[in-house]
Amino acid sequence: MRRALLLAAALAALPFASAGAQNAYITADRMLDVTTGSYVERPAILVRDGRVAEVGTQDRLAAPDGVARVDLAGMTVLPGFIDMHVHLTSRHDQRGYSSLGASIPDQTVDGVANARKTLMAGFTSARNVGADGFADVALRDGIDAGKVPGPRLWVSGPPLGATGGHCDNNLLPAEYNDSSPTVADGPWPLVQKVRWVHKYGADLLKICATGGVFSKGTAVGAQQLTDEELTAAIAEAHRLGMKVAAHAHGTDGIKAALRAGVDTVEHASFLDDEAIRLAKEKGAWLSMDIYNTEHTLAEGAKLGVLEESLEKERQVGGVQRESFQRAVKAGVRMVYGSDAGVYPHGDNARQFTRMVRFGMTPIQAIRSATVNAAEALGAAKDVGSLAQGRWADLVAVQGDPLADISLLERIPVVVKGGVMAKDERAVKP
């Protein structure tokens, strides 16, 4: 009984209505239609059972009797954002050897806190790409059940990779015999691991095609899985109905993953002309985390990031931004992926300004985190736009985000499933 009372008290203290979906009539000064890139003046959104039932204007769509009215006067409404590359169970201040002290229960608790921060930042959906012990599966299910606040999650569980690769555990010496449970070598062992993560609830597959910045002893650009291994793992994931995200910094690994049919390439730092051509030809999406290099180089040393990793970040950051510019100019399909967890959760939106600085228009940057991300998830009928049948997930800001994209770093209002998750307006009606 005491535990039940404590849980009830904790839920009651959450700064949002935790009772699930609701019916509502939401109005604002204007709404950004992310598909057309134009504004709808004096919009009205009718919500039933947490989904958008109808969208119109206030002079044409009246409020039915018996629904809650939410007047976002003076505000601009947009769809809730989608971050396609987060690590909710990771902490930016546990890097290098300090990360060895984080147990799976520790990581799960951190995930609960970080999920809330992500939602409060306006990201009503997210794709978690890598978590020990299926902690992200538990987090997803807890959010769906209304036990804890957070974004709608698509999760990978533990990522797959080669022995000694970016997805292995490389910090301890040989006498500890420490290895990731998802390490496999050869096509058929990797197929078995794909089936294993699917068995335990992963929505998608995360696979490490190249070395990485934060893995000890890996060359950041080197391909780590053979073409045959990538092809086998990706084909099996697709057979099971799973999308595949490939961690790939290096040119050869990027191209190998694209040829093997990967759905999204994460980081995509070293792009050449052939890689850009392949991405367009295959219809793959690039998820390029072009903000976090600033945090890593400014704060990484004091947070325990290995000097080896800092040096790799120095090699990658500038080149990745150049690759981003070239990919945008070439018309490659892009989604918003921040790599939050490498830098503080809740700061996810800081990447919008960098995407604009390095070649995107504001509406392109916003689309990367809305309609593009929803399509890449295979969830365009559920999230990514404020249209009939989608979840009533939205954010509101004061001002014009197409004129000042930095407004998206300060989100005062978040609605998820028609429920007010955050309301920090200075003046409320």
KOLTORDREN-487645 format. One record per residue: y negated, z, x negated of N, C-alpha, C in turn. Coordinates in steps of 0.02 Angstrom, whole numbers, padded with zeros to 5 digits, always signed. Layout:
<pts>
YZXYZXYZX ...
</pts>
This chain:
<pts>
+00060+00000-00042+00000+00000+00000-00063+00000-00044 -00062+00042-00097-00121+00046-00140-00134-00022-00173 -00081-00056-00195-00090-00122-00227-00119-00171-00176 -00095-00168-00114-00120-00214-00063-00194-00202-00049 -00214-00138-00047-00283-00122-00035-00328-00145-00093 -00303-00137-00154-00341-00160-00212-00350-00235-00211 -00297-00272-00193-00301-00344-00189-00350-00366-00135 -00347-00332-00078-00393-00349-00024-00465-00337-00045 -00477-00282-00080-00544-00267-00104-00568-00320-00154 -00523-00341-00198-00542-00391-00247-00560-00457-00214 -00521-00478-00164-00535-00540-00129-00600-00536-00091 -00613-00477-00061-00675-00469-00023-00736-00473-00068 -00727-00457-00132-00784-00458-00178-00800-00527-00204 -00756-00577-00191-00770-00644-00215-00832-00672-00180 -00874-00709-00218-00937-00732-00190-00929-00796-00149 -00879-00801-00108-00871-00857-00064-00824-00838-00008 -00825-00877+00045-00781-00863+00102-00711-00884+00083 -00665-00836+00076-00599-00851+00049-00548-00867+00102 -00569-00876+00164-00521-00884+00218-00498-00955+00228 -00504-00998+00177-00478-01065+00183-00527-01113+00215 -00501-01167+00243-00542-01220+00270-00578-01197+00333 -00633-01233+00350-00669-01215+00411-00700-01278+00440 -00728-01271+00500-00766-01324+00531-00840-01311+00518 -00877-01363+00503-00947-01354+00486-00986-01418+00499 -01051-01409+00507-01099-01465+00513-01150-01454+00458 -01148-01498+00407-01188-01489+00347-01243-01541+00345 -01304-01518+00335-01362-01563+00330-01398-01550+00264 -01436-01601+00243-01476-01596+00181-01533-01646+00186 -01576-01646+00136-01630-01696+00135-01604-01766+00121 -01555-01769+00075-01524-01834+00061-01457-01825+00028 -01419-01880+00029-01351-01880+00001-01344-01941-00043 -01315-01931-00102-01301-01988-00146-01234-02019-00127 -01237-02081-00106-01176-02120-00095-01154-02147-00162 -01102-02117-00191-01084-02135-00260-01053-02204-00265 -01030-02231-00210-01001-02298-00210-01055-02351-00218 -01109-02344-00179-01163-02394-00181-01217-02375-00232 -01222-02312-00250-01275-02289-00294-01341-02279-00260 -01341-02279-00193-01403-02271-00155-01402-02204-00118 -01462-02184-00095-01469-02121-00059-01468-02133+00016 -01437-02086+00051-01441-02082+00124-01489-02026+00141 -01543-02043+00177-01593-01993+00195-01569-01953+00255 -01583-01889+00255-01567-01841+00309-01495-01849+00332 -01447-01840+00286-01376-01848+00304-01351-01790+00346 -01298-01804+00382-01261-01753+00418-01187-01765+00406 -01151-01711+00390-01080-01715+00375-01044-01667+00421 -00999-01693+00461-00959-01652+00506-00892-01638+00474 -00875-01574+00468-00813-01553+00435-00767-01522+00486 -00704-01544+00486-00653-01514+00528-00591-01499+00486 -00570-01437+00489-00511-01415+00450-00518-01432+00376 -00579-01425+00352-00591-01432+00281-00600-01502+00256 -00592-01552+00300-00601-01621+00280-00660-01652+00316 -00686-01706+00287-00742-01741+00318-00717-01779+00379 -00743-01760+00437-00725-01795+00499-00771-01854+00512 -00835-01847+00494-00883-01900+00506-00943-01889+00461 -00972-01944+00439-01034-01943+00400-01085-01987+00434 -01145-01961+00442-01197-02000+00474-01265-01974+00454 -01314-01986+00496-01381-01959+00486-01396-01911+00543 -01443-01867+00530-01457-01813+00578-01481-01838+00645 -01512-01897+00647-01535-01923+00711-01480-01958+00750 -01422-01970+00718-01367-02005+00752-01304-01963+00760 -01296-01913+00717-01236-01870+00720-01259-01799+00736 -01246-01778+00797-01267-01712+00819-01215-01660+00802 -01236-01598+00800-01191-01542+00785-01152-01524+00848 -01085-01526+00846-01046-01506+00904-01052-01430+00915 -01036-01410+00975-01036-01338+00990-00980-01304+00951 -00994-01243+00929-00941-01201+00900-00927-01213+00827 -00969-01251+00791-00957-01260+00720-01014-01226+00681 -00998-01201+00622-01049-01170+00580-01098-01223+00556 -01161-01206+00555-01212-01252+00531-01235-01230+00461 -01235-01277+00415-01257-01265+00347-01314-01312+00332 -01374-01286+00327-01434-01327+00316-01455-01321+00243 -01444-01374+00205-01463-01375+00135-01531-01409+00129 -01580-01379+00160-01648-01407+00162-01677-01414+00091 -01709-01471+00080-01740-01483+00015-01692-01504-00040 -01629-01516-00023-01578-01528-00074-01547-01597-00069 -01519-01618-00125-01481-01680-00130-01407-01663-00136 -01367-01694-00094-01295-01681-00092-01258-01737-00128 -01206-01717-00167-01161-01764-00201-01090-01740-00189 -01041-01784-00200-00971-01760-00199-00959-01709-00255 -00914-01663-00243-00894-01618-00296-00866-01657-00355 -00876-01632-00415-00857-01668-00476-00784-01656-00493 -00757-01702-00532-00688-01699-00556-00689-01703-00632 -00662-01653-00665-00656-01654-00738-00583-01671-00754 -00574-01727-00788-00506-01754-00800-00474-01727-00863 -00508-01683-00899-00476-01657-00961-00502-01586-00973 -00465-01538-00946-00482-01467-00958-00420-01430-00982 -00433-01372-01013-00380-01327-01034-00398-01257-01008 -00383-01246-00944-00406-01186-00911-00375-01123-00940 -00315-01128-00968-00282-01068-00995-00299-01057-01068 -00344-01096-01095-00366-01088-01165-00436-01061-01167 -00452-01028-01223-00519-01000-01233-00551-01031-01294 -00615-01046-01289-00650-01077-01345-00657-01029-01404 -00652-00963-01391-00661-00914-01444-00594-00888-01471 -00540-00923-01456-00474-00908-01486-00450-00972-01520 -00474-00983-01580-00456-01044-01617-00419-01025-01680 -00385-01072-01710-00349-01060-01771-00298-01004-01763 -00295-00960-01812-00243-00908-01812-00254-00855-01758 -00315-00847-01733-00326-00798-01680-00290-00818-01616 -00274-00882-01608-00239-00904-01548-00167-00879-01545 -00140-00858-01602-00070-00835-01602-00061-00770-01562 -00115-00733-01551-00109-00671-01515-00112-00678-01439 -00121-00739-01415-00127-00751-01343-00059-00764-01312 -00033-00716-01274+00031-00725-01240+00022-00770-01179 +00077-00793-01150+00072-00833-01089+00042-00792-01032 +00059-00727-01023+00023-00688-00972-00052-00684-00986 -00072-00675-01050-00143-00675-01067-00176-00741-01046 -00143-00796-01063-00170-00862-01048-00176-00873-00973 -00129-00848-00935-00131-00856-00862-00190-00818-00833 -00201-00756-00857-00259-00717-00834-00324-00753-00852 -00328-00779-00914-00386-00818-00934-00396-00878-00888 -00340-00909-00869-00344-00967-00825-00376-00951-00758 -00361-00892-00731-00391-00871-00668-00467-00866-00675 -00489-00833-00729-00561-00826-00741-00594-00894-00753 -00561-00936-00791-00591-01001-00809-00592-01049-00750 -00543-01043-00706-00543-01086-00646-00604-01071-00603 -00619-01008-00596-00678-00989-00556-00742-01016-00589 -00749-01010-00654-00808-01035-00689-00815-01111-00679 -00759-01146-00680-00760-01218-00671-00783-01237-00601 -00758-01202-00551-00780-01214-00483-00854-01200-00475 -00877-01144-00502-00948-01126-00497-00993-01177-00531 -00967-01215-00579-01005-01266-00613-01009-01331-00573 -00976-01333-00515-00979-01392-00472-00920-01438-00477 -00869-01417-00516-00810-01458-00523-00757-01433-00474 -00754-01467-00417-00710-01446-00363-00639-01471-00372 -00629-01515-00422-00562-01539-00440-00559-01544-00516 -00499-01538-00543-00491-01544-00616-00419-01562-00632 -00411-01592-00690-00344-01609-00715-00333-01567-00778 -00284-01523-00776-00269-01480-00833-00215-01514-00876 -00233-01530-00938-00189-01569-00980-00164-01527-01039 -00116-01483-01024-00084-01444-01075-00092-01370-01064 -00036-01336-01052-00036-01263-01045+00033-01237-01061 +00036-01182-01099+00100-01152-01117+00134-01122-01055 +00200-01126-01055+00240-01089-01006+00226-01106-00934 +00199-01166-00920+00184-01186-00852+00134-01139-00818 +00091-01108-00858+00040-01064-00830-00007-01102-00784 -00019-01166-00799-00063-01205-00755-00031-01222-00689 +00036-01227-00687+00071-01237-00624+00061-01176-00579 +00069-01117-00607+00058-01055-00569-00015-01050-00546 -00061-01070-00589-00132-01067-00571-00146-01116-00513 -00121-01176-00518-00130-01225-00464-00104-01198-00398 -00044-01170-00400-00013-01145-00339-00051-01085-00311 -00077-01042-00356-00116-00985-00333-00181-01006-00300 -00213-01057-00327-00274-01083-00297-00259-01114-00229 -00207-01155-00226-00188-01187-00163-00171-01136-00109 -00142-01080-00129-00123-01028-00081-00182-00983-00062 -00240-00993-00093-00298-00952-00077-00298-00884-00111 -00254-00874-00160-00251-00810-00194-00309-00800-00243 -00331-00854-00274-00386-00851-00322-00431-00912-00312 -00495-00907-00329-00540-00965-00322-00533-01012-00381 -00542-01076-00367-00540-01125-00420-00540-01195-00392 -00543-01245-00435-00543-01314-00413-00473-01336-00391 -00469-01391-00356-00405-01423-00343-00378-01447-00410 -00316-01431-00424-00289-01446-00491-00231-01496-00489 -00233-01541-00538-00176-01582-00556-00157-01559-00626 -00094-01542-00637-00075-01507-00700-00017-01541-00735 -00016-01533-00801+00036-01565-00841+00090-01517-00865 +00077-01450-00861+00122-01405-00896+00117-01416-00970 +00168-01396-01009+00164-01405-01082+00165-01479-01102 +00124-01498-01151+00122-01568-01172+00181-01586-01218 +00201-01649-01218+00257-01673-01258+00232-01704-01323 +00271-01695-01376+00252-01725-01440+00308-01724-01490 +00294-01748-01550+00343-01753-01604+00344-01690-01646 +00398-01679-01681+00403-01622-01727+00346-01625-01778 +00310-01570-01783+00254-01566-01829+00191-01601-01806 +00192-01628-01746+00135-01665-01721+00083-01621-01687 +00035-01653-01655-00021-01617-01625+00003-01570-01571 +00056-01585-01536+00080-01543-01482+00134-01493-01504 +00145-01487-01569+00192-01438-01594+00153-01375-01615 +00190-01322-01631+00160-01260-01656+00165-01260-01732 +00109-01269-01766+00110-01282-01838+00077-01227-01881 +00057-01172-01851+00019-01123-01888+00062-01077-01932 +00124-01065-01913+00166-01017-01949+00212-01052-01999 +00231-01017-02053+00275-01047-02103+00347-01054-02079 +00387-01088-02119+00454-01109-02098+00499-01051-02078 +00492-00992-02110+00537-00938-02096+00532-00912-02024 +00477-00929-01990+00470-00908-01920+00505-00957-01872 +00519-01017-01897+00554-01067-01857+00520-01077-01789 +00454-01079-01791+00415-01083-01729+00405-01157-01711 +00424-01174-01651+00418-01243-01628+00403-01244-01554 +00363-01292-01533+00349-01299-01462+00413-01319-01424 +00424-01292-01364+00483-01311-01325+00481-01383-01300 +00424-01416-01307+00419-01485-01284+00420-01536-01340 +00437-01514-01400+00446-01560-01455+00512-01598-01447 +00510-01663-01459+00570-01704-01457+00561-01763-01503 +00616-01787-01530+00615-01844-01576+00666-01895-01553 +00642-01955-01538+00686-02007-01512+00674-02018-01438 +00686-02080-01415+00671-02097-01345+00708-02054-01294 +00773-02044-01302+00811-02008-01251+00795-01933-01250 +00786-01900-01306+00764-01831-01303+00696-01823-01269 +00651-01872-01278+00587-01868-01244+00594-01879-01169 +00639-01924-01150+00652-01933-01078+00676-01868-01047 +00719-01832-01082+00743-01767-01056+00686-01718-01048 +00639-01718-01095+00582-01673-01090+00536-01692-01031 +00529-01756-01019+00491-01778-00961+00522-01750-00897 +00587-01754-00892+00622-01728-00833+00614-01653-00829 +00610-01620-00886+00603-01547-00887+00536-01525-00860 +00481-01557-00882+00415-01536-00857+00408-01554-00783 +00439-01609-00763+00438-01627-00692+00476-01575-00651 +00532-01554-00676+00574-01504-00641+00535-01440-00626 +00492-01419-00672+00457-01356-00664+00386-01363-00636 +00373-01420-00604+00314-01424-00562+00254-01461-00588 +00259-01496-00645+00202-01534-00670+00187-01593-00625 +00123-01607-00614+00102-01665-00576+00100-01728-00618 +00087-01720-00682+00077-01776-00727+00107-01759-00795 +00111-01808-00837+00136-01799-00905+00079-01804-00955 +00076-01756-01001+00030-01760-01059+00074-01771-01120 +00057-01823-01159+00097-01839-01218+00050-01850-01277 +00070-01828-01335+00028-01832-01395+00049-01891-01437 +00008-01943-01436+00025-02004-01473+00001-02004-01545 -00050-01962-01560-00078-01960-01627-00092-01888-01647 -00115-01880-01708-00137-01814-01731-00200-01794-01694 -00222-01732-01708-00280-01706-01672-00325-01664-01717 -00383-01648-01690-00432-01609-01727-00409-01538-01738 -00381-01506-01687-00368-01434-01690-00296-01417-01708 -00256-01466-01727-00187-01451-01748-00183-01450-01824 -00153-01398-01850-00147-01390-01923-00099-01442-01951 -00121-01473-02005-00076-01517-02042-00066-01587-02013 -00107-01607-01964-00099-01674-01936-00159-01717-01955 -00145-01779-01972-00199-01826-01985-00224-01852-01918 -00288-01843-01905-00314-01853-01838-00302-01923-01811 -00301-01973-01856-00293-02041-01832-00222-02069-01835 -00175-02030-01861-00108-02056-01873-00066-02057-01809 -00031-02113-01797+00016-02117-01741+00075-02071-01754 +00096-02033-01704+00149-01983-01714+00213-01998-01674 +00207-02036-01622+00266-02057-01584+00274-02133-01593 +00335-02155-01600+00348-02226-01608+00334-02263-01543 +00328-02329-01549+00319-02369-01489+00377-02359-01440 +00438-02355-01467+00497-02346-01423+00495-02278-01388 +00473-02226-01423+00469-02159-01392+00416-02158-01337 +00359-02188-01350+00307-02190-01299+00329-02230-01238 +00360-02286-01250+00382-02328-01194+00433-02291-01150 +00481-02257-01182+00533-02222-01144+00503-02165-01104 +00460-02125-01134+00431-02067-01100+00387-02088-01042 +00345-02139-01053+00299-02161-01001+00337-02193-00944 +00388-02233-00960+00427-02264-00906+00462-02212-00863 +00488-02160-00895+00523-02108-00856+00474-02069-00813 +00415-02054-00840+00365-02019-00800+00345-02061-00739 +00334-02125-00750+00316-02169-00694+00373-02173-00643 +00434-02174-00667+00490-02176-00620+00491-02114-00576 +00468-02058-00603+00466-01995-00566+00401-01987-00526 +00358-02038-00527+00297-02036-00489+00241-01997-00522 +00245-01989-00588+00194-01952-00625+00148-02000-00663 +00083-01985-00662+00037-02020-00706+00045-01992-00777 +00022-02031-00826+00030-02010-00896-00037-02012-00932 -00053-01956-00964-00113-01951-01006-00090-01946-01079 -00116-01989-01121-00097-01989-01192-00154-01964-01234 -00143-01908-01269-00189-01886-01322-00184-01938-01378 -00240-01972-01392-00238-02024-01443-00307-02033-01473 -00316-02011-01535-00378-02023-01572-00374-02088-01611 -00318-02100-01645-00312-02155-01692-00300-02222-01660 -00322-02275-01693-00320-02342-01666-00249-02364-01650 -00202-02354-01697-00134-02377-01686-00102-02341-01627 -00113-02276-01623-00084-02237-01568-00114-02255-01501 -00179-02269-01500-00212-02291-01438-00180-02355-01414 -00173-02403-01458-00146-02468-01438-00072-02464-01419 -00035-02421-01455+00036-02413-01437+00043-02382-01368 +00002-02333-01353+00004-02301-01287-00016-02351-01232 -00066-02391-01245-00087-02441-01196-00032-02493-01184 -00001-02516-01237+00053-02565-01229+00112-02535-01190 +00122-02470-01198+00177-02436-01164+00162-02421-01091 +00099-02433-01069+00083-02425-00999+00051-02359-00980 +00020-02324-01027-00011-02260-01012-00067-02269-00961 -00079-02217-00921-00131-02221-00869-00200-02203-00895 -00204-02150-00936-00268-02130-00965-00258-02115-01039 -00307-02135-01078-00308-02119-01149-00360-02064-01160 -00338-02008-01187-00382-01951-01198-00412-01954-01269 -00477-01944-01272-00516-01944-01334-00534-02015-01356 -00484-02058-01369-00496-02129-01385-00550-02138-01438 -00545-02101-01492-00600-02097-01540-00609-02161-01581 -00554-02187-01607-00558-02244-01653-00537-02308-01617 -00583-02337-01580-00570-02399-01543-00589-02460-01585 -00545-02508-01588-00565-02573-01615-00567-02623-01558 -00584-02686-01573-00592-02736-01521-00527-02747-01482 -00471-02745-01518-00407-02756-01484-00391-02698-01436 -00407-02637-01456-00395-02580-01412-00437-02585-01348 -00499-02605-01356-00543-02614-01298-00516-02670-01253 -00494-02724-01284-00465-02779-01244-00403-02757-01207 -00360-02719-01241-00298-02695-01209-00313-02648-01151 -00362-02603-01161-00380-02557-01107-00402-02594-01045 -00443-02646-01054-00465-02686-00997-00407-02726-00967 -00367-02755-01009-00310-02795-00985-00260-02754-00946 -00247-02692-00969-00198-02649-00937-00227-02610-00878 -00293-02609-00871-00324-02570-00818-00320-02495-00830 -00313-02475-00893-00309-02404-00909-00379-02374-00908 -00381-02307-00905-00443-02270-00905-00451-02234-00971 -00512-02231-00997-00527-02192-01056-00563-02128-01036 -00540-02072-01065-00571-02007-01054-00596-01982-01121 -00661-01987-01132-00689-01976-01199-00737-01916-01198 -00717-01864-01233-00753-01799-01234-00809-01800-01286 -00865-01830-01268-00917-01843-01319-00969-01788-01324 -00962-01734-01286-01008-01678-01295-00981-01626-01344 -00917-01609-01340-00893-01548-01372-00898-01547-01448 -00907-01605-01479-00916-01605-01552-00976-01562-01572 -01028-01560-01531-01088-01521-01547-01072-01446-01549 -01033-01423-01500-01015-01352-01498-00969-01335-01556 -00920-01378-01570-00872-01363-01623-00906-01358-01691 -00951-01404-01706-00983-01403-01772-01035-01347-01777 -01065-01328-01721-01116-01275-01723-01085-01205-01722 -01030-01196-01685-01003-01129-01673-00932-01119-01700 -00899-01173-01719-00828-01169-01735-00810-01121-01791 -00847-01121-01845-00830-01079-01902-00829-01005-01884 -00879-00982-01846-00881-00912-01828-00828-00894-01776 -00799-00944-01742-00748-00932-01691-00677-00938-01719 -00671-00950-01784-00605-00952-01815-00575-01021-01821 -00613-01073-01807-00587-01141-01815-00573-01153-01889 -00514-01179-01904-00496-01192-01973-00543-01243-02005 -00556-01235-02069-00599-01282-02104-00570-01353-02101 -00504-01357-02103-00471-01422-02095-00492-01455-02029 -00494-01416-01976-00513-01443-01911-00587-01461-01908 -00629-01420-01939-00700-01436-01941-00712-01502-01977 -00676-01512-02032-00684-01575-02069-00661-01634-02027 -00606-01626-01990-00584-01680-01946-00635-01694-01892 -00666-01642-01865-00718-01652-01814-00777-01691-01843 -00794-01676-01905-00849-01713-01937-00831-01788-01942 -00768-01802-01954-00746-01872-01959-00746-01907-01892 -00730-01869-01839-00717-01899-01774-00780-01906-01731 -00822-01854-01729-00875-01851-01680-00920-01912-01676 -00948-01933-01731-00993-01990-01731-00958-02054-01714 -00898-02064-01742-00860-02125-01729-00841-02129-01655 -00822-02073-01626-00803-02073-01555-00862-02094-01511 -00922-02071-01527-00980-02090-01488-00996-02164-01495 -00986-02191-01555-00994-02263-01564-00942-02302-01523 -00880-02277-01523-00828-02308-01483-00844-02305-01408 -00872-02248-01387-00892-02240-01317-00944-02293-01298 -00993-02302-01340-01045-02352-01326-01016-02421-01319 -00970-02438-01364-00940-02505-01362-00896-02514-01301 -00859-02462-01282-00816-02466-01224-00856-02473-01160 -00911-02436-01154-00954-02441-01095-00983-02511-01090 -01009-02536-01146-01039-02603-01146-00989-02657-01127 -00925-02646-01147-00873-02696-01132-00846-02690-01062 -00865-02638-01026-00842-02631-00957-00774-02600-00949 -00752-02561-00999-00688-02525-00993-00694-02471-00939 -00641-02459-00903-00642-02408-00850-00644-02338-00883 -00691-02296-00859-00702-02232-00891-00700-02176-00839 -00672-02119-00861-00673-02058-00820-00705-02002-00860 -00723-01949-00823-00757-01892-00853-00705-01842-00878 -00703-01830-00943-00657-01781-00972-00693-01740-01024 -00700-01675-01013-00744-01635-01056-00707-01600-01113 -00642-01588-01105-00604-01546-01152-00627-01473-01150 -00650-01451-01092-00670-01381-01085-00612-01335-01103 -00628-01283-01139-00578-01241-01172-00587-01246-01247 -00606-01306-01270-00630-01314-01339-00701-01286-01343 -00739-01295-01289-00804-01261-01283-00802-01221-01218 -00852-01180-01202-00846-01132-01148-00836-01164-01079 -00788-01137-01042-00779-01157-00973-00842-01141-00933 -00857-01183-00885-00919-01175-00847-00975-01217-00874 -00968-01242-00936-01018-01287-00965-00995-01360-00959 -00948-01373-00915-00918-01440-00909-00971-01494-00900 -01024-01480-00863-01072-01533-00845-01118-01553-00902 -01115-01520-00958-01159-01538-01013-01146-01608-01039 -01088-01635-01024-01072-01702-01050-01110-01757-01013 -01133-01745-00952-01168-01798-00915-01226-01827-00955 -01267-01784-00984-01325-01809-01021-01304-01849-01082 -01250-01831-01114-01227-01868-01173-01200-01936-01152 -01167-01940-01095-01141-02004-01072-01199-02053-01059 -01254-02026-01033-01313-02068-01022-01346-02086-01088 -01351-02037-01133-01381-02050-01198-01344-02104-01237 -01279-02106-01228-01238-02153-01267-01214-02213-01226 -01254-02233-01177-01242-02300-01148-01232-02306-01074 -01217-02253-01038-01207-02258-00966-01273-02250-00929 -01276-02280-00870-01329-02264-00824-01310-02198-00789 -01358-02163-00760-01341-02101-00725-01288-02111-00671 -01291-02165-00632-01241-02174-00580-01173-02188-00610 -01169-02223-00666-01105-02233-00699-01075-02167-00721 -01116-02122-00749-01091-02057-00771-01066-02017-00711 -01103-02019-00656-01082-01982-00597-01018-02012-00567 -01013-02078-00567-00952-02109-00542-00891-02091-00584 -00902-02082-00650-00846-02064-00693-00815-01998-00672 -00855-01954-00641-00832-01888-00621-00820-01883-00546 -00822-01941-00512-00811-01940-00439-00761-01995-00421 -00785-02053-00401-00740-02105-00376-00692-02131-00430 -00717-02137-00492-00672-02161-00545-00616-02112-00558 -00634-02048-00564-00584-01997-00578-00534-01992-00521 -00558-01997-00459-00513-01994-00402-00463-02051-00403 -00487-02112-00420-00441-02169-00424-00390-02160-00480 -00413-02135-00538-00367-02125-00593-00314-02072-00577 -00332-02023-00537-00284-01972-00515-00235-01998-00464 -00252-02054-00431-00213-02077-00375-00228-02036-00313 -00289-02009-00309-00308-01964-00255-00372-01985-00220 -00386-02050-00220-00449-02074-00192-00455-02062-00117 -00399-02051-00083-00402-02037-00011-00416-01963+00003 -00418-01923-00050-00428-01851-00042-00492-01825-00073 -00512-01851-00130-00569-01824-00167-00610-01882-00195 -00669-01864-00222-00709-01913-00258-00767-01943-00221 -00768-01937-00155-00823-01963-00116-00829-01923-00051 -00888-01927-00021-00900-01894+00043-00891-01946+00098 -00828-01958+00115-00810-02008+00164-00757-01979+00210 -00750-02010+00267-00704-01985+00318-00633-01977+00289 -00604-01919+00302-00536-01904+00281-00530-01868+00215 -00583-01871+00174-00581-01837+00109-00594-01762+00120 -00573-01722+00072-00591-01652+00073-00666-01645+00071 -00692-01597+00108-00764-01585+00110-00784-01544+00049 -00781-01576-00009-00799-01546-00073-00866-01576-00094 -00916-01535-00103-00982-01562-00120-01022-01511-00161 -01073-01538-00194-01122-01497-00229-01191-01517-00206 -01239-01473-00216-01308-01489-00197-01356-01465-00251 -01406-01507-00265-01456-01490-00314-01525-01504-00285 -01575-01473-00314-01644-01487-00294-01673-01537-00343 -01689-01597-00318-01714-01649-00362-01671-01712-00357 -01685-01758-00402-01653-01823-00403-01610-01830-00465 -01544-01823-00459-01501-01827-00519-01500-01896-00551 -01519-01948-00515-01523-02015-00546-01585-02021-00590 -01635-01979-00577-01694-01978-00620-01688-01927-00676 -01651-01873-00662-01642-01820-00712-01570-01796-00708 -01527-01826-00748-01455-01810-00746-01441-01739-00767 -01487-01708-00804-01476-01639-00827-01477-01589-00769 -01500-01609-00711-01497-01565-00652-01425-01544-00638 -01377-01586-00657-01307-01572-00642-01279-01515-00685 -01317-01493-00735-01297-01435-00775-01312-01369-00740 -01350-01373-00686-01372-01312-00650-01360-01324-00576 -01300-01308-00553-01281-01322-00484-01289-01258-00442 -01336-01257-00395-01345-01196-00356-01298-01189-00296 -01272-01245-00271-01231-01244-00211-01166-01283-00223 -01110-01250-00208-01044-01282-00212-01007-01268-00147 -00981-01321-00117-00940-01315-00057-00872-01346-00072 -00819-01310-00057-00751-01336-00067-00713-01329-00001 -00688-01385+00024-00651-01385+00086-00693-01360+00145 -00757-01374+00143-00802-01352+00197-00823-01280+00193 -00801-01245+00141-00817-01174+00133-00868-01165+00077 -00919-01126+00089-00970-01113+00039-00939-01071-00018 -00931-01102-00075-00903-01067-00133-00958-01035-00176 -01018-01064-00174-01073-01038-00214-01138-01056-00179 -01182-01008-00174-01248-01020-00144-01299-00979-00182 -01333-01011-00229-01384-00978-00269-01452-01011-00260 -01465-01034-00199-01531-01061-00184-01584-01006-00189 -01640-01024-00217-01695-00976-00223-01720-00954-00155 -01724-01003-00109-01747-00989-00041-01696-01018+00006 -01667-00976+00048-01616-00999+00096-01646-01000+00166 -01627-01051+00206-01653-01054+00274-01632-00993+00314 
</pts>
